[in-house]
Amino acid sequence: MNKYQEALDILHGFANGNLTRETTCDYQREKNDEYKDILQELVAKATPKKPSFDKSWEYEEIKDIYNEDGSINEIICLCPNCHKHSIYDSEYGVRFDYCHECGQALDWSDEE
């Protein structure tokens, strides 16, 4: 069982009244806090974020991911979570909804 499923199962037990925070031991309370953090990690990845700027383009006088017309220049973008180029297929001109490396959801809207 992966860590996400384990956390969900424990919290599901609390939600159904099978477990209560008062009746669990200190160890289980610490584990529950850990499970909360694990699920927060999933929420953060599922919340779309703007791509980040690949700083290796700074020598080209480029300062951010936007073109002059306000659209996003995919070539100079990185995943905001893992900072890899796994968010755009330049061969086919396809913007991915999620990073292929870490699963971070992406917001490709042109608004800042």
C-alpha positions, 0 to 999 in steps of 0.5 A, a space after each residue: 500500500 502506498 503512503 497516500 492510500 494509507 493516509 486516506 484509509 486512516 483518515 477515512 476511519 476517523 471520518 466514519 467514527 471508527 477511530 477518534 483522536 481522543 482514543 488513539 495513542 500518542 504514536 497514532 496522533 503523530 502518524 495522523 499528523 504525518 498523514 495530514 502532511 502527506 495528503 496536503 502534498 497531494 492537494 498541493 500537486 493537484 492545485 494548478 501552478 504557473 510554470 516557472 522560468 528557466 533561468 538559463 535563458 537570462 543571458 538572452 535578456 529574457 526575464 520571465 515566461 511571458 512573451 511581449 503579447 502576454 502569452 506564455 513562451 513554453 520553451 523557457 518554462 519549467 515545472 514549478 515543483 520539480 524544475 524539469 522540462 517535462 511539461 511541454 512537448 516541443 516536437 508536437 507543440 503540446 502543453 501538458 496538464 501535468 508534469 510528467 516527472 512529478 505530477 504537478 498540475 499546471 496553469 497555462 493561462 496567459 494571465 499573471 
